[in-house]
């Protein structure tokens, strides 16, 4: 009995020692895990802070990018407007030069040939501005033509322009223009009166 009791006591003491050892290990692990948890929490807090900062920076950059896009669009629109104005100015200058060249040519022709009357567009200026379009439509492509008295004058003018290297022009000799009869004019007037669009 006594040996058995001693052996049992020794076994219990061994088990108790082992339990205490395990308890110490568990406490050490608990301390380590607590430290790790604290470190991870700090790291997480830092990451959250960095993420928030990054989001703020991104938001500012996106706003700036949008502002630059708007500015760029506005600048491009202004540039388009300036380029259009420049093109228009060049076109107007070219037209002015062309007009000046034509007027100088007509002036020269009038000095050399008394039968030159002038351009149809300058001779047919209606007294009221509202008839301008009607006159232009009626004249058609001949509005810029130069009116002369005869075919002979037209031929002489063409030769003069060619010899002087001034350019070319269309001529309307009055002796070759066919005037519609009064009957056909009246017929057209009656048709216009019956047409509800006029």
C-alpha positions as MATLAB code, in Angstrom:
seq = 'XXXXXXXXXXXXXXXXXXXXXXXXXXXXXXXXXXXXXXXXXXXXXXXXXXXXXXXXXXXXXXXXXXXXXXXXXXXXXXXXXXXXXXXXXXXXXXXXXXXXXXXXXXXXXXXXXXXXXXXXXXXXXXXXXXXXXXXXXXXXXXXXXXXXXXXXXXXXXXXXXXXXXXXXXXXXXXXXXXXXXXXXXXXXXXXXXXXXXX';
ca = [
       0.000    0.000    0.000;
       2.706    2.546    1.005;
       4.773    2.040   -2.146;
       1.687    2.293   -4.228;
       0.678    5.537   -2.480;
       4.227    6.949   -2.971;
       4.215    6.009   -6.633;
       0.801    7.626   -7.052;
       1.943   10.826   -5.253;
       5.062   10.974   -7.436;
       2.880   10.605  -10.588;
       0.479   13.358   -9.427;
       3.464   15.618   -8.642;
       4.860   14.925  -12.182;
       1.498   15.686  -13.759;
       1.186   18.866  -11.688;
       4.680   19.982  -12.802;
       3.746   19.235  -16.407;
       0.502   21.240  -16.034;
       2.382   24.192  -14.576;
       4.838   23.997  -17.483;
       1.944   24.001  -19.966;
       0.317   26.873  -18.076;
       3.534   28.922  -18.324;
       3.779   28.134  -22.056;
       0.147   29.185  -22.533;
       0.716   32.428  -20.594;
       3.836   33.176  -22.664;
       1.871   32.496  -25.888;
      -0.941   34.712  -24.596;
       1.499   37.576  -23.924;
       3.069   37.151  -27.386;
      -0.332   37.009  -29.072;
      -1.459   40.122  -27.155;
       1.694   41.962  -28.324;
       1.122   40.751  -31.903;
      -2.504   41.868  -31.715;
      -1.438   45.336  -30.503;
       1.191   45.570  -33.283;
      -1.352   44.507  -35.931;
      -3.925   46.995  -34.581;
      -1.354   49.806  -34.802;
      -0.422   48.683  -38.302;
      -4.116   48.521  -39.302;
      -4.740   52.001  -37.866;
      -1.708   53.324  -39.763;
      -2.916   51.623  -42.995;
      -6.421   53.095  -42.519;
      -4.877   56.543  -42.027;
      -2.674   56.129  -45.132;
      -5.675   54.888  -47.135;
      -7.738   57.904  -46.070;
      -4.851   60.217  -46.992;
      -4.465   58.484  -50.374;
      -8.219   58.808  -51.046;
      -8.084   62.542  -50.201;
      -5.056   63.022  -52.490;
      -6.786   61.058  -55.283;
      -9.944   63.165  -54.905;
      -7.884   66.392  -55.142;
      -6.000   65.054  -58.202;
      -9.257   64.009  -59.925;
     -10.750   67.460  -59.271;
      -7.584   69.129  -60.615;
      -7.616   66.857  -63.697;
     -11.280   67.752  -64.330;
     -10.459   71.477  -63.970;
      -7.548   71.119  -66.433;
      -9.805   69.273  -68.889;
     -12.346   72.098  -68.677;
      -9.586   74.716  -69.087;
      -8.140   72.821  -72.055;
     -11.581   72.558  -73.679;
     -12.139   76.311  -73.161;
      -8.706   77.126  -74.624;
      -9.340   74.847  -77.638;
     -12.737   76.518  -78.183;
     -11.073   79.958  -78.032;
      -8.350   78.785  -80.452;
     -11.002   77.490  -82.877;
     -12.743   80.869  -82.681;
      -9.472   82.746  -83.315;
      -8.574   80.432  -86.236;
     -12.052   80.916  -87.738;
     -11.691   84.705  -87.382;
      -8.237   84.556  -89.014;
      -9.566   82.389  -91.861;
     -12.497   84.783  -92.329;
     -10.127   87.774  -92.315;
      -7.868   86.093  -94.913;
     -10.911   85.215  -97.008;
     -12.242   88.786  -96.729;
      -8.805   90.161  -97.653;
      -8.631   87.819 -100.651;
     -12.156   88.858 -101.708;
     -11.254   92.539 -101.237;
      -8.141   92.076 -103.401;
     -10.191   90.233 -106.034;
     -12.855   92.977 -105.941;
     -10.140   95.637 -106.242;
      -8.565   93.782 -109.182;
     -11.950   93.530 -110.960;
     -12.779   97.223 -110.331;
      -9.315   98.277 -111.587;
      -9.802   96.098 -114.690;
     -13.247   97.651 -115.353;
     -11.756  101.151 -114.842;
      -9.034  100.375 -117.394;
     -11.587   98.964 -119.859;
     -13.832  102.059 -119.491;
     -10.853  104.343 -120.251;
      -9.993  102.391 -123.424;
     -13.467  101.447 -124.658;
     -16.398  103.901 -124.355;
     -18.905  101.043 -124.884;
     -18.108   99.512 -121.453;
     -21.036  100.202 -119.061;
     -19.861   98.349 -115.903;
     -20.690   95.189 -113.952;
     -24.300   94.003 -113.958;
     -24.234   93.821 -110.109;
     -23.279   97.533 -109.963;
     -25.775   98.569 -112.659;
     -28.737   96.669 -111.131;
     -28.929   98.067 -107.615;
     -32.632   98.053 -106.581;
     -33.981  101.187 -104.883;
     -35.255   99.019 -101.981;
     -32.963   96.553 -100.238;
     -35.657   93.861  -99.952;
     -35.407   93.330 -103.731;
     -31.644   92.571 -103.603;
     -32.160   88.793 -103.405;
     -34.709   88.796 -106.250;
     -32.313   90.761 -108.496;
     -29.382   88.462 -107.579;
     -31.457   85.328 -108.331;
     -32.673   86.838 -111.626;
     -29.122   87.780 -112.640;
     -27.723   84.396 -111.590;
     -24.132   83.704 -112.688;
     -24.171   86.840 -114.889;
     -24.290   89.243 -111.897;
     -20.482   89.682 -112.092;
     -20.509   89.972 -115.897;
     -19.407   93.266 -117.532;
     -22.112   94.949 -119.640;
     -20.884   96.353 -122.987;
     -22.717   97.913 -125.932;
     -21.747   95.420 -128.678;
     -20.165   92.032 -129.344;
     -17.289   93.896 -131.041;
     -16.553   95.811 -127.799;
     -16.707   92.515 -125.848;
     -14.148   90.926 -128.240;
     -11.841   93.977 -127.972;
     -12.108   93.888 -124.155;
     -11.251   90.148 -124.004;
      -8.192   90.778 -126.226;
      -7.136   93.749 -124.063;
      -7.429   91.716 -120.815;
      -5.396   88.890 -122.371;
      -2.695   91.236 -123.754;
      -2.388   93.076 -120.422;
      -2.441   89.760 -118.490;
      -5.170   91.181 -116.212;
      -7.243   87.976 -116.199;
     -10.572   86.878 -117.622;
     -14.120   88.179 -117.373;
     -17.599   87.430 -118.709;
     -19.172   90.073 -120.977;
     -22.829   90.818 -121.722;
     -23.148   92.639 -125.090;
     -26.435   94.604 -125.166;
     -26.843   93.993 -128.923;
     -27.050   90.195 -128.386;
     -29.477   90.099 -125.429;
     -32.879   88.645 -126.304;
     -35.650   90.641 -124.649;
     -38.781   88.563 -123.920;
     -41.949   89.671 -125.684;
     -44.559   91.578 -123.699;
     -46.973   88.600 -124.143;
     -44.574   86.143 -122.455;
     -43.854   88.682 -119.676;
     -47.601   89.089 -119.026;
     -48.054   85.295 -119.010;
     -45.316   84.905 -116.370;
     -46.804   87.717 -114.267;
     -50.252   86.053 -114.363;
     -48.725   82.701 -113.314;
     -46.953   84.389 -110.377;
     -50.183   86.110 -109.264;
     -52.093   82.794 -109.304;
     -49.366   80.990 -107.352;
     -50.215   81.334 -103.642;
     -46.518   81.168 -102.677;
     -45.901   84.699 -104.034;
];
